[in-house]
Amino acid sequence: MLQRFVTIVTFNFKYNHIMIKYLSIALLYTLPCLVFAQKKATQEFYEIRTINISNANQEAANDAYLKQSLLPALHRAGIKNIGAFKPVSSDTVNSGKKIILLIPYQSPDQFVKIQDVLSKDNTYATTGKDYLDADYQTPTFDRIESIFLRAFRDAPKLHAPSFTTPRDQRIYELRSYEGHSQKIYKNKEHMFNEGGEILLFEKLKFNAVFYGEALIGPTLPNLMYMTSFENRSAREEHWKTFVSDPEWKKMSSLPMYQHNVSKITIMLLHPTDYSDY
């Protein structure tokens, strides 16, 4: 479309200056649309895959499979920055019972086709044989749950943080905010984007990994995001600063943003030794 406009402008330049004027106006309205469409197209998609386990043998089997087979195969398929996490030991409900993967995709189509890609990867089949061919009497997991998300407009790409602290000290905080209706959920999403909540997290250096709206999942409508910290005390200090920040106090007191979250679920995680970050 842009090339067509430029060609017309060049052709008519010496004959009709008025034509240039009107085409300039057309460009003024068209270019923002093209830029917006391009920006929308760059938004990533995320799968949060939760592997539910019930014993140490299952945990060991999944660690070996993820480290030696699945994550390398996803890397070969062009999927980078895969997070692999476990709940902190103080989380007595989830510790030792879940392994959580954060897998970024460039498009829903890539997500749909990844199983076909894996099925043709001979190295994956070989390295993952024990896991993939597990006997029905000794399953390697209880169940696997997946949530599929689209990145927020103002945070279209996953950010893989870098820390120097040991992995068992780092904290990744996964949050889910549910809304009591689709309309009020969109209000909270607006608060993150147009309202400036993402910018505030950036200013206060929360090292956000992603922000996303859940498209498929068990607690719709909801959004999810992940922040990261070098250790537990850094996490506590950051949130202490956040709740006392004048920008947050002003934003959260606005009438338009009242009662826009019906439930908050928080899970604190450590990265595994095979996580990409």
Backbone bond lengths (Angstrom), bond angles and torsions (degrees), N, CA, C in turn:
res aa  C-N    CA-C-N  psi(-1)  N-CA   C-N-CA  omega(-1)  CA-C   N-CA-C  phi
1 M - - - 1.459 - - 1.522 111.15 -
2 L 1.326 117.42 -44.77 1.460 121.44 179.90 1.521 110.86 -62.68
3 Q 1.349 116.76 -41.94 1.468 120.54 180.00 1.524 110.79 -62.90
4 R 1.324 117.39 -37.36 1.459 121.56 179.51 1.520 110.73 -63.90
5 F 1.335 116.60 -43.96 1.457 120.30 178.28 1.530 111.45 -60.38
6 V 1.356 115.62 -44.91 1.460 119.74 -178.14 1.517 110.78 -62.49
7 T 1.337 117.88 -39.75 1.467 122.02 179.17 1.518 111.08 -62.93
8 I 1.317 117.45 -43.77 1.461 121.50 -179.93 1.512 110.82 -64.65
9 V 1.326 116.65 -42.85 1.456 120.47 179.72 1.521 110.56 -60.59
10 T 1.338 117.34 -44.60 1.468 121.15 -179.65 1.528 111.05 -62.45
11 F 1.318 117.31 -41.50 1.455 122.27 -176.65 1.527 112.05 -66.19
12 N 1.301 116.48 -35.88 1.456 119.74 -173.62 1.529 113.88 -98.50
13 F 1.315 117.42 1.55 1.460 119.58 -171.07 1.517 113.22 -56.08
14 K 1.336 118.39 -47.44 1.457 119.67 -173.19 1.530 112.25 -86.24
15 Y 1.356 115.48 -1.71 1.466 117.93 -178.64 1.527 112.84 -107.96
16 N 1.296 116.39 -32.26 1.449 116.40 -170.83 1.520 111.11 -151.36
17 H 1.328 116.28 97.91 1.461 120.55 179.74 1.520 110.96 -68.79
18 I 1.311 116.69 -25.54 1.459 119.71 179.06 1.523 110.32 -65.90
19 M 1.343 115.66 -37.13 1.462 120.04 178.21 1.525 110.40 -59.01
20 I 1.335 116.68 -41.44 1.458 121.43 178.92 1.514 110.40 -61.49
21 K 1.324 115.71 -39.78 1.460 120.11 -179.45 1.529 110.27 -60.75
22 Y 1.348 115.81 -47.41 1.454 118.72 -177.37 1.525 112.25 -70.42
23 L 1.324 116.38 -35.26 1.453 119.08 178.02 1.517 111.46 -69.10
24 S 1.330 116.67 -33.13 1.461 120.43 176.41 1.515 110.14 -62.39
25 I 1.332 115.67 -39.98 1.462 119.82 177.85 1.531 109.65 -64.57
26 A 1.342 115.45 -41.33 1.471 119.25 178.90 1.519 111.15 -61.43
27 L 1.324 115.43 -41.76 1.462 119.59 177.95 1.515 111.32 -63.43
28 L 1.326 115.60 -38.02 1.460 120.47 -179.06 1.522 110.65 -58.54
29 Y 1.332 116.16 -37.19 1.456 119.90 -179.85 1.522 113.05 -86.45
30 T 1.334 116.27 -27.73 1.455 119.67 -175.19 1.525 112.49 -81.24
31 L 1.318 117.95 -42.45 1.462 121.25 -176.22 1.521 113.45 -57.91
32 P 1.356 119.21 -45.78 1.466 117.68 177.24 1.514 112.98 -58.46
33 C 1.344 116.60 -35.30 1.460 119.55 177.90 1.520 111.29 -65.17
34 L 1.351 115.81 -41.13 1.455 119.78 178.77 1.514 111.19 -65.74
35 V 1.324 116.79 -42.00 1.460 121.12 179.18 1.517 110.23 -64.42
36 F 1.351 116.55 -42.79 1.453 120.52 179.58 1.522 110.74 -62.32
37 A 1.337 116.00 -43.53 1.458 119.77 179.67 1.520 110.93 -62.48
38 Q 1.339 116.12 -40.08 1.465 120.19 178.64 1.517 110.68 -64.54
39 K 1.340 115.88 -41.48 1.455 119.76 -179.80 1.518 110.71 -64.96
40 K 1.350 116.33 -41.38 1.452 120.36 178.09 1.526 110.18 -60.82
41 A 1.339 116.40 -37.99 1.455 120.34 -176.52 1.519 112.31 -68.93
42 T 1.338 118.09 -20.26 1.459 120.30 -177.53 1.520 112.12 -86.68
43 Q 1.325 118.54 -4.98 1.453 119.99 179.69 1.525 110.38 -66.57
44 E 1.323 115.47 131.34 1.458 120.63 178.35 1.523 110.69 -82.92
45 F 1.325 114.11 170.28 1.457 122.09 174.01 1.524 107.56 -124.13
46 Y 1.334 116.32 150.35 1.458 120.21 -175.39 1.521 111.14 -130.83
47 E 1.316 114.62 140.61 1.455 120.39 168.92 1.517 107.68 -109.71
48 I 1.312 115.95 125.24 1.463 120.88 169.69 1.523 106.18 -102.38
49 R 1.308 115.56 106.71 1.460 122.15 -175.90 1.524 109.14 -103.98
50 T 1.310 116.33 120.60 1.460 121.76 179.48 1.514 109.54 -107.40
51 I 1.321 116.16 118.44 1.460 122.39 177.54 1.521 107.27 -96.84
52 N 1.311 116.50 112.74 1.461 121.49 -179.21 1.519 109.69 -89.78
53 I 1.314 115.64 126.68 1.464 122.02 -178.29 1.536 109.20 -128.79
54 S 1.338 115.09 164.94 1.469 118.01 -176.96 1.521 114.25 -132.66
55 N 1.341 116.87 1.17 1.465 117.79 178.72 1.523 110.40 -157.06
56 A 1.328 114.68 169.33 1.461 121.23 -176.18 1.529 112.03 -66.56
57 N 1.329 117.64 -32.37 1.466 120.03 179.00 1.525 110.81 -64.49
58 Q 1.322 117.20 -42.33 1.454 120.71 176.71 1.521 111.34 -64.09
59 E 1.313 116.07 -40.24 1.463 119.77 178.81 1.525 110.58 -61.39
60 A 1.319 117.31 -45.55 1.463 121.54 179.83 1.528 111.05 -64.12
61 A 1.331 116.93 -39.68 1.468 120.86 179.91 1.524 110.86 -64.47
62 N 1.324 116.60 -41.50 1.459 120.18 179.02 1.520 111.79 -69.90
63 D 1.331 116.93 -38.78 1.465 119.18 177.65 1.528 110.65 -59.11
64 A 1.318 116.20 -45.00 1.469 120.29 -179.05 1.526 110.90 -65.96
65 Y 1.324 117.14 -43.81 1.464 121.91 -179.09 1.524 111.51 -64.74
66 L 1.308 117.06 -46.35 1.462 120.59 -178.08 1.529 110.86 -66.73
67 K 1.318 116.19 -43.29 1.469 120.52 -176.66 1.523 112.58 -71.49
68 Q 1.317 117.44 -42.91 1.457 121.00 -171.78 1.530 113.91 -96.24
69 S 1.344 116.38 -19.78 1.460 118.13 -171.86 1.527 113.70 -124.59
70 L 1.332 118.07 -64.05 1.462 119.68 -170.86 1.517 113.23 -67.05
71 L 1.325 117.84 -53.41 1.467 118.38 -176.67 1.527 112.02 -62.81
72 P 1.338 120.29 -43.61 1.469 118.86 174.89 1.526 112.93 -59.15
73 A 1.339 117.36 -36.84 1.466 120.37 179.68 1.526 110.76 -68.24
74 L 1.323 117.00 -40.58 1.464 120.07 176.77 1.525 110.57 -64.30
75 H 1.314 116.82 -37.65 1.464 120.38 176.10 1.528 110.60 -61.77
76 R 1.327 116.24 -42.91 1.463 119.15 179.02 1.526 111.18 -64.50
77 A 1.307 115.79 -27.85 1.463 120.47 179.14 1.528 112.39 -82.42
78 G 1.339 115.97 2.39 1.457 119.85 176.76 1.511 115.19 92.89
79 I 1.319 117.56 9.15 1.466 121.18 179.58 1.522 108.57 -98.11
80 K 1.319 115.67 117.25 1.459 121.46 -176.68 1.532 110.30 -113.42
81 N 1.317 114.99 175.77 1.477 122.00 175.56 1.523 111.93 53.75
82 I 1.323 114.99 54.28 1.464 121.38 177.68 1.523 108.39 -93.04
83 G 1.303 115.84 124.85 1.458 120.29 177.78 1.517 110.72 -94.40
84 A 1.326 116.29 140.76 1.469 121.60 177.46 1.528 107.11 -134.34
85 F 1.317 116.32 121.91 1.466 120.47 -169.36 1.531 111.61 -135.61
86 K 1.347 113.26 160.06 1.458 121.23 172.78 1.527 108.57 -133.73
87 P 1.329 117.59 145.67 1.466 120.04 178.26 1.523 111.45 -60.91
88 V 1.329 116.57 147.11 1.462 121.58 179.04 1.529 109.23 -64.12
89 S 1.316 116.01 155.89 1.465 120.73 -174.89 1.523 112.85 -64.18
90 S 1.326 117.01 -26.98 1.465 119.60 -179.93 1.526 112.29 -73.13
91 D 1.328 117.80 -11.99 1.460 122.14 176.20 1.524 107.84 -84.68
92 T 1.317 116.15 87.16 1.469 120.92 -173.34 1.520 113.00 -69.02
93 V 1.321 117.27 -17.71 1.471 120.56 178.68 1.525 111.29 -77.59
94 N 1.334 116.89 -39.83 1.464 121.16 -171.58 1.522 115.37 -111.77
95 S 1.326 117.85 -19.70 1.461 120.39 -176.62 1.530 110.77 -62.02
96 G 1.347 115.22 130.59 1.452 120.51 -178.77 1.512 114.15 77.93
97 K 1.345 116.61 3.34 1.459 119.97 -176.21 1.526 113.15 -121.87
98 K 1.334 116.33 -7.15 1.465 119.21 -177.68 1.529 110.70 -142.72
99 I 1.319 115.76 144.33 1.453 123.37 165.74 1.523 105.29 -125.10
100 I 1.317 116.23 128.84 1.464 120.63 -172.76 1.514 110.50 -117.10
101 L 1.320 116.27 126.89 1.460 122.37 176.87 1.519 109.95 -107.95
102 L 1.310 116.03 140.39 1.467 122.83 171.46 1.524 106.22 -116.36
103 I 1.337 116.19 109.34 1.461 121.77 -174.58 1.525 108.84 -115.59
104 P 1.338 118.69 117.90 1.468 120.86 178.34 1.528 111.78 -88.25
105 Y 1.315 115.58 141.21 1.463 122.03 176.58 1.520 109.10 -126.19
106 Q 1.318 116.02 148.48 1.450 120.56 178.25 1.523 112.41 -78.23
107 S 1.336 116.45 -21.49 1.462 120.70 -178.06 1.518 109.07 -160.23
108 P 1.346 117.15 160.63 1.469 119.11 173.30 1.529 111.69 -60.31
109 D 1.332 116.97 -32.31 1.455 120.68 -179.74 1.526 111.11 -62.47
110 Q 1.328 116.80 -38.89 1.460 119.94 177.88 1.524 110.92 -64.24
111 F 1.308 115.82 -39.00 1.465 120.87 177.09 1.530 110.95 -61.98
112 V 1.328 115.85 -45.24 1.467 120.94 -178.11 1.525 111.49 -63.97
113 K 1.317 117.04 -38.25 1.465 121.16 -172.50 1.525 114.59 -89.42
114 I 1.333 117.86 -5.78 1.464 118.82 -172.14 1.532 112.05 -64.57
115 Q 1.332 117.83 -33.08 1.463 119.03 179.28 1.526 111.35 -66.64
116 D 1.322 116.48 -36.23 1.474 119.61 176.04 1.524 110.46 -65.31
117 V 1.326 115.85 -38.71 1.468 120.20 177.99 1.524 110.28 -62.66
118 L 1.320 116.75 -45.01 1.463 120.54 -179.30 1.524 111.36 -64.92
119 S 1.327 116.74 -36.17 1.467 120.10 -178.02 1.528 112.67 -65.56
120 K 1.336 117.05 -19.38 1.460 121.68 -179.80 1.538 112.58 -100.66
121 D 1.326 116.06 1.76 1.463 121.26 -178.10 1.529 108.67 -93.54
122 N 1.324 117.42 103.37 1.463 121.33 -177.18 1.520 112.61 -65.41
123 T 1.317 116.64 -35.15 1.465 119.82 178.41 1.513 110.36 -63.77
124 Y 1.315 116.38 -41.99 1.466 121.25 177.21 1.526 110.45 -59.95
125 A 1.330 116.65 -45.25 1.458 120.50 -179.43 1.523 111.63 -62.40
126 T 1.333 116.11 -37.47 1.470 120.55 -178.14 1.524 111.37 -73.10
127 T 1.315 116.34 -50.65 1.468 119.93 -176.51 1.527 112.22 -70.53
128 G 1.326 117.13 -25.29 1.462 119.71 -178.60 1.520 114.02 -102.23
129 K 1.324 116.87 12.50 1.464 121.01 -172.65 1.528 112.92 -56.47
130 D 1.316 118.18 -48.73 1.467 120.48 -177.56 1.524 111.42 -59.48
131 Y 1.305 115.86 -39.35 1.470 121.18 -179.26 1.517 110.89 -73.44
132 L 1.328 116.09 -47.50 1.462 120.91 -176.16 1.525 112.13 -69.07
133 D 1.330 117.27 -29.22 1.467 121.59 -178.41 1.523 112.38 -103.14
134 A 1.307 117.03 25.31 1.466 121.12 -178.18 1.530 111.31 -58.10
135 D 1.326 116.06 141.57 1.453 121.99 179.24 1.530 110.33 -70.86
136 Y 1.313 116.51 147.75 1.467 120.23 -176.75 1.529 111.85 -64.24
137 Q 1.324 117.23 -22.39 1.464 120.38 179.26 1.530 112.40 -81.50
138 T 1.320 116.05 -16.56 1.470 120.19 178.28 1.526 109.55 -131.50
139 P 1.320 118.02 66.89 1.469 121.27 -178.77 1.518 110.61 -63.38
140 T 1.315 114.74 149.80 1.464 119.80 -178.23 1.524 113.09 -88.46
141 F 1.323 117.64 -3.46 1.467 121.78 175.82 1.529 107.96 -159.10
142 D 1.323 115.54 164.41 1.462 120.11 175.49 1.531 109.91 -84.47
143 R 1.338 116.44 -59.01 1.462 123.03 175.75 1.524 108.41 -152.00
144 I 1.338 115.72 159.72 1.456 122.00 175.20 1.523 108.37 -120.70
145 E 1.325 116.18 130.12 1.462 122.12 178.94 1.525 108.92 -116.64
146 S 1.331 116.90 143.56 1.457 120.94 178.34 1.524 110.78 -130.31
147 I 1.316 115.18 141.98 1.461 123.59 171.80 1.521 106.44 -119.45
148 F 1.324 116.92 134.37 1.462 121.38 -178.72 1.522 108.49 -113.83
149 L 1.343 115.18 128.03 1.455 120.83 -174.08 1.516 111.92 -128.80
150 R 1.328 115.08 156.56 1.461 122.07 171.28 1.519 108.63 -112.38
151 A 1.329 116.62 134.24 1.458 121.27 -178.53 1.522 111.10 -61.03
152 F 1.318 115.89 147.55 1.463 120.94 176.35 1.520 110.41 -64.41
153 R 1.317 115.04 151.78 1.466 121.43 179.43 1.525 111.80 -56.92
154 D 1.325 117.57 -42.03 1.462 120.77 -176.10 1.525 113.21 -88.67
155 A 1.322 117.66 2.30 1.468 122.21 174.66 1.525 107.42 -143.57
156 P 1.338 116.86 68.02 1.470 120.89 -169.58 1.515 115.37 -74.52
157 K 1.335 117.56 -13.81 1.462 120.14 -175.51 1.529 110.95 -126.08
158 L 1.322 115.35 146.03 1.458 121.58 174.54 1.519 109.89 -69.07
159 H 1.326 115.88 140.55 1.463 121.66 176.68 1.521 108.39 -113.50
160 A 1.323 116.69 118.55 1.459 121.38 178.22 1.530 108.98 -90.59
161 P 1.324 118.51 108.92 1.468 120.64 -176.74 1.523 111.89 -72.72
162 S 1.315 114.87 165.06 1.464 121.09 178.79 1.525 109.18 -130.17
163 F 1.330 116.17 123.28 1.465 121.67 179.58 1.527 109.68 -126.74
164 T 1.310 116.06 155.28 1.464 121.18 176.88 1.525 111.69 -102.12
165 T 1.316 117.29 -11.08 1.458 120.57 179.12 1.529 110.23 -72.00
166 P 1.341 117.78 155.14 1.466 120.39 177.14 1.528 111.07 -57.81
167 R 1.305 116.22 149.11 1.461 120.49 -175.64 1.524 112.29 -60.41
168 D 1.315 117.34 -34.29 1.461 118.38 -177.51 1.523 112.53 -75.59
169 Q 1.347 116.81 -1.71 1.456 120.62 174.37 1.536 112.07 -102.99
170 R 1.305 116.77 -24.02 1.464 120.25 -177.97 1.531 110.94 -67.77
171 I 1.321 114.66 145.77 1.459 120.68 -179.68 1.523 109.80 -120.35
172 Y 1.320 114.82 125.53 1.466 121.46 170.84 1.529 106.69 -112.34
173 E 1.316 115.42 123.52 1.467 120.30 -175.06 1.528 109.43 -107.51
174 L 1.317 115.33 114.20 1.462 121.73 179.81 1.522 108.52 -101.04
175 R 1.341 115.52 122.03 1.464 120.44 -177.84 1.526 110.63 -120.66
176 S 1.324 115.07 144.85 1.461 122.38 173.08 1.523 108.42 -126.18
177 Y 1.346 116.12 127.67 1.459 121.84 177.41 1.528 108.41 -113.38
178 E 1.315 115.79 115.88 1.451 120.70 179.25 1.531 110.19 -95.96
179 G 1.334 115.91 150.21 1.454 121.93 176.12 1.516 110.64 -116.75
180 H 1.317 116.81 150.45 1.473 119.20 -177.46 1.524 112.07 -79.37
181 S 1.337 117.85 -7.48 1.464 121.98 175.54 1.523 108.39 -155.06
182 Q 1.323 116.28 163.45 1.459 119.93 177.60 1.528 110.57 -61.06
183 K 1.313 116.82 -40.67 1.453 120.90 -177.81 1.517 111.32 -63.96
184 I 1.325 117.61 -44.93 1.459 119.67 -177.31 1.529 110.24 -73.28
185 Y 1.347 117.20 -29.99 1.461 119.07 174.00 1.529 110.38 -61.37
186 K 1.327 116.94 -44.60 1.459 121.26 178.82 1.518 111.11 -62.55
187 N 1.320 116.67 -29.69 1.456 120.96 177.10 1.531 110.23 -64.38
188 K 1.324 117.09 -41.33 1.468 120.44 178.58 1.523 110.74 -68.96
189 E 1.321 116.74 -37.72 1.460 119.71 175.93 1.533 110.08 -62.52
190 H 1.318 116.60 -40.62 1.472 121.99 175.98 1.524 110.30 -59.72
191 M 1.310 117.10 -38.42 1.465 121.98 179.93 1.527 110.98 -62.06
192 F 1.333 116.40 -37.47 1.460 120.19 178.25 1.529 111.19 -71.24
193 N 1.312 117.41 -43.61 1.462 121.29 -176.35 1.529 111.52 -83.83
194 E 1.313 116.79 -83.27 1.466 120.86 -177.24 1.524 112.81 -64.30
195 G 1.321 116.55 -32.52 1.461 119.67 -177.22 1.511 114.95 -72.46
196 G 1.334 117.35 -20.59 1.459 120.43 174.94 1.511 116.09 99.48
197 E 1.337 118.61 9.66 1.460 119.29 -178.68 1.531 111.71 -67.00
198 I 1.336 117.00 -37.79 1.464 119.55 176.45 1.523 110.46 -61.84
199 L 1.323 116.94 -44.41 1.466 121.24 179.26 1.521 111.31 -61.26
200 L 1.321 116.43 -36.61 1.467 119.67 179.20 1.523 110.48 -67.57
201 F 1.330 117.25 -42.18 1.462 119.79 176.05 1.533 110.76 -60.31
202 E 1.321 116.50 -39.38 1.463 119.77 177.95 1.524 110.88 -64.50
203 K 1.322 116.42 -44.90 1.462 120.41 -178.64 1.525 111.53 -61.18
204 L 1.321 116.31 -37.48 1.464 120.75 -177.48 1.528 112.41 -90.07
205 K 1.350 117.05 5.52 1.468 123.49 172.80 1.538 112.37 59.49
206 F 1.327 114.73 55.38 1.454 120.80 176.37 1.534 112.15 -83.17
207 N 1.322 117.86 -4.22 1.473 121.35 178.67 1.524 111.31 51.33
208 A 1.320 115.45 54.36 1.463 119.32 -179.60 1.524 110.69 -64.91
209 V 1.317 116.07 133.61 1.459 121.80 178.83 1.530 110.16 -85.18
210 F 1.333 116.88 -44.47 1.465 120.82 177.92 1.514 109.71 -160.16
211 Y 1.329 114.50 160.65 1.467 123.42 167.65 1.528 105.96 -131.52
212 G 1.329 118.37 134.68 1.448 118.53 -179.05 1.515 113.38 -153.67
213 E 1.325 115.21 151.14 1.455 121.49 173.51 1.516 108.35 -94.08
214 A 1.318 116.66 131.46 1.457 120.90 -179.53 1.523 109.62 -73.85
215 L 1.331 116.19 123.01 1.461 122.04 176.68 1.519 111.08 -94.25
216 I 1.326 115.16 -35.72 1.460 122.08 177.77 1.524 107.84 -136.39
217 G 1.316 117.51 131.91 1.447 120.44 179.80 1.513 111.59 169.41
218 P 1.328 116.96 174.73 1.468 120.58 -173.04 1.522 115.48 -84.24
219 T 1.342 118.27 -9.73 1.472 119.35 -173.96 1.520 112.43 -125.54
220 L 1.328 117.66 33.51 1.464 121.29 179.39 1.528 110.96 -64.57
221 P 1.350 116.58 148.77 1.470 127.19 -7.20 1.525 110.55 -82.22
222 N 1.328 115.95 136.41 1.462 119.86 178.77 1.522 110.76 -156.31
223 L 1.288 115.59 156.94 1.452 123.00 172.10 1.523 107.67 -115.13
224 M 1.318 115.52 159.71 1.454 120.42 178.30 1.527 108.98 -138.92
225 Y 1.316 115.19 150.18 1.460 119.14 173.85 1.514 108.97 -153.39
226 M 1.322 115.21 162.00 1.463 121.17 -178.88 1.513 109.57 -132.23
227 T 1.324 116.08 129.65 1.462 122.14 172.80 1.529 107.97 -113.68
228 S 1.329 116.71 165.38 1.461 119.02 -174.89 1.529 110.74 -142.34
229 F 1.331 114.83 149.35 1.461 121.28 -174.22 1.527 109.72 -143.51
230 E 1.326 115.86 152.06 1.465 118.88 -177.12 1.526 112.45 -69.38
231 N 1.349 117.79 -24.98 1.458 120.98 176.05 1.532 109.75 -163.53
232 R 1.303 116.04 -179.91 1.468 121.16 -174.71 1.529 111.39 -66.05
233 S 1.322 117.19 -41.70 1.461 119.49 -178.31 1.522 111.40 -66.07
234 A 1.333 116.79 -35.68 1.469 119.96 177.15 1.525 110.03 -63.85
235 R 1.310 116.68 -38.07 1.465 120.16 177.23 1.524 111.23 -61.98
236 E 1.318 116.62 -45.48 1.466 120.29 -179.66 1.528 111.02 -63.55
237 E 1.327 117.06 -40.94 1.461 120.42 -179.59 1.520 111.85 -66.54
238 H 1.313 116.84 -39.44 1.461 120.43 179.66 1.533 111.18 -62.73
239 W 1.326 116.41 -45.18 1.468 118.24 -179.29 1.531 111.74 -69.12
240 K 1.308 116.53 -33.38 1.459 120.36 175.74 1.522 110.29 -61.55
241 T 1.329 115.91 -42.78 1.462 120.50 177.70 1.513 111.37 -66.57
242 F 1.322 116.28 -38.90 1.469 121.16 -177.14 1.524 111.72 -62.28
243 V 1.323 117.01 -50.94 1.467 119.85 -173.90 1.525 112.27 -68.25
244 S 1.338 117.23 -20.38 1.461 120.05 178.92 1.523 112.97 -98.55
245 D 1.342 116.98 -1.74 1.456 120.41 -177.89 1.532 110.74 -68.75
246 P 1.341 118.38 133.31 1.473 121.36 -179.48 1.528 113.24 -58.05
247 E 1.337 117.18 -35.70 1.460 119.45 179.73 1.527 110.90 -64.94
248 W 1.342 116.78 -41.44 1.451 119.85 178.80 1.525 110.81 -67.04
249 K 1.309 116.93 -42.07 1.466 119.80 179.69 1.522 110.66 -61.02
250 K 1.320 116.35 -41.01 1.465 119.93 179.49 1.522 110.68 -68.49
251 M 1.339 116.50 -46.70 1.457 121.62 -178.25 1.525 111.70 -61.97
252 S 1.323 116.30 -47.09 1.464 120.76 -175.23 1.519 113.10 -72.90
253 S 1.327 116.84 -14.95 1.462 120.17 179.29 1.526 113.07 -92.63
254 L 1.337 116.83 -7.32 1.460 119.38 -179.93 1.531 110.32 -63.75
255 P 1.327 117.49 134.13 1.472 120.62 -179.21 1.528 113.02 -55.66
256 M 1.341 117.68 -34.20 1.458 120.57 -176.51 1.524 113.32 -67.24
257 Y 1.344 117.63 -18.86 1.452 120.62 -176.84 1.531 113.61 -108.55
258 Q 1.305 118.07 17.38 1.456 120.16 -178.73 1.528 111.81 -79.69
259 H 1.343 115.56 139.99 1.469 123.07 173.85 1.534 112.69 56.88
260 N 1.344 115.81 40.36 1.466 118.04 -179.03 1.533 113.14 -99.89
261 V 1.323 117.55 10.31 1.467 121.58 173.26 1.530 108.09 -134.81
262 S 1.322 116.21 124.75 1.468 119.61 -179.32 1.529 112.45 -96.27
263 K 1.344 116.65 -23.51 1.462 119.92 179.22 1.514 109.90 -156.09
264 I 1.332 116.31 137.61 1.461 122.59 176.32 1.528 108.48 -118.02
265 T 1.318 116.22 127.51 1.460 121.72 174.80 1.527 108.16 -114.90
266 I 1.322 116.02 128.39 1.464 121.73 -176.91 1.521 109.40 -122.87
267 M 1.320 115.90 133.25 1.459 120.59 174.52 1.521 108.79 -132.22
268 L 1.336 116.27 125.78 1.456 121.95 177.20 1.526 109.01 -96.11
269 L 1.327 115.54 133.25 1.458 121.38 -171.41 1.522 111.75 -131.76
270 H 1.332 114.98 152.11 1.465 122.24 166.92 1.528 107.93 -107.16
271 P 1.338 118.06 146.21 1.465 119.17 173.31 1.523 111.02 -75.45
272 T 1.318 116.57 145.04 1.465 120.54 175.04 1.532 108.72 -77.45
273 D 1.310 115.99 171.05 1.467 118.94 179.38 1.521 112.35 -72.98
274 Y 1.337 117.77 -11.88 1.473 120.51 178.08 1.536 112.23 -105.17
275 S 1.319 117.15 3.17 1.454 120.28 175.47 1.534 109.94 -67.30
276 D 1.324 117.54 147.96 1.473 120.45 179.71 1.516 112.23 -73.47
277 Y 1.319 118.41 -12.37 1.474 121.24 178.24 1.509 109.86 -156.76
